[in-house]
Structures are given as structure tokens and as C-alpha cells.
């Protein structure tokens, strides 16, 4: 489990850095866009298109990171009423279902769609549209790892008498 934890920590750090750098670049681009549009009255299509692409990538990085950190939106009211064993079973089933969805839709479907966009060129940036769509299978693979990790973590936590994220089983988590 230590190897899995180490991989998860590296993935988390990579996603944190990529998300932060992406946000920083987007901020600079948007400020540049505002200055060129309102001060010089000459909007920059390059900065607008690039900031939109970076926004998509940042959202994808963030969604993978939040899922891996188990900080995604959940409604725990019902789940907190489950017995520890049932809670673990529900966690594993949810992660297996997510794994199947991400594998089919994001990784497989995303890769096929990305491959179909290779020859389509963005008019503002003069780059392949596949660069934008690569974010879906790229972060999908990372999310697959997190789904496996979360399944193993839920089972381990149950065996150690803890709820997810190491919370004690007594009371509400």
C-alpha cells in the first residue's frame, strides 16, 4: 500500500502544479486580453483562444485531483447511516462503476474523439484541436488510478476499523 500511496502523492503533486501553473498563465492571458481590448482597442484572438483551452485543461486537472482527494461533492446523510461493512461495499461499488464509466467514456471514447480531431486546426492558434481534447483521456487515466486506489483504501480502512480518509467508525464521519 505504501507504493500506491507514493504514486498517489506524486499524482496529486503533479496535478496541483499543473493546475496552479495553468491558472497563472490564464490570469496573465486574460489580463493581456483586457488590456489589448480596452486600452489599445485591438483584441487578441490568440490570448482568448489559448485561455479557453487552458481553462478546459485546468477543469480536467481539478476534477481528477478532487476525485483523488475524495473531496468531490457527496451526500453523506444516507451513507453515514450504513454499517461499516455496507459503507465499504457501497464505496467499492461506486468506485468500480466510476472506473467502468471513466474507462469507456473518458479514456476510450475520449481517445477516439481526440484521434478524430487531429486534422482539425484551430483558426486562432493554428494547432490541432486534438490538443484540447487530449485532456479527457489524459485525466481519465489518472482518475482510473484514483478509482482503484479508493477501492483498496476503502477496504483497508474497513479492515482497520476506520471510515474513508481514516475517520473513526463511531458516530458520523
C-alpha positions, 0 to 999 in steps of 0.5 A, spaced: 500 500 500 505 504 501 507 504 493 500 506 491 500 511 496 507 514 493 504 514 486 498 517 489 502 523 492 506 524 486 499 524 482 496 529 486 503 533 486 503 533 479 496 535 478 496 541 483 502 544 479 499 543 473 493 546 475 496 552 479 501 553 473 495 553 468 491 558 472 497 563 472 498 563 465 490 564 464 490 570 469 496 573 465 492 571 458 486 574 460 489 580 463 493 581 456 486 580 453 483 586 457 488 590 456 489 589 448 481 590 448 480 596 452 486 600 452 489 599 445 482 597 442 485 591 438 483 584 441 487 578 441 484 572 438 490 568 440 490 570 448 482 568 448 483 562 444 489 559 448 485 561 455 479 557 453 483 551 452 487 552 458 481 553 462 478 546 459 485 543 461 485 546 468 477 543 469 480 536 467 486 537 472 481 539 478 476 534 477 481 528 477 485 531 483 478 532 487 476 525 485 483 523 488 482 527 494 475 524 495 473 531 496 468 531 490 461 533 492 457 527 496 451 526 500 453 523 506 446 523 510 444 516 507 451 513 507 453 515 514 447 511 516 450 504 513 454 499 517 461 499 516 461 493 512 455 496 507 459 503 507 465 499 504 461 495 499 457 501 497 464 505 496 467 499 492 461 499 488 461 506 486 468 506 485 468 500 480 462 503 476 466 510 476 472 506 473 467 502 468 464 509 466 471 513 466 474 507 462 469 507 456 467 514 456 473 518 458 479 514 456 476 510 450 471 514 447 475 520 449 481 517 445 477 516 439 474 523 439 481 526 440 484 521 434 478 524 430 480 531 431 487 531 429 486 534 422 482 539 425 486 546 426 484 551 430 483 558 426 486 562 432 492 558 434 493 554 428 494 547 432 490 541 432 484 541 436 486 534 438 490 538 443 484 540 447 481 534 447 487 530 449 485 532 456 479 527 457 483 521 456 489 524 459 485 525 466 481 519 465 487 515 466 489 518 472 482 518 475 482 510 473 488 510 478 484 514 483 478 509 482 482 503 484 486 506 489 479 508 493 477 501 492 483 498 496 483 504 501 476 503 502 477 496 504 483 497 508 480 502 512 474 497 513 479 492 515 482 497 520 476 499 523 476 506 520 471 510 515 474 513 508 480 518 509 481 514 516 475 517 520 473 513 526 467 508 525 463 511 531 458 516 530 458 520 523 464 521 519 
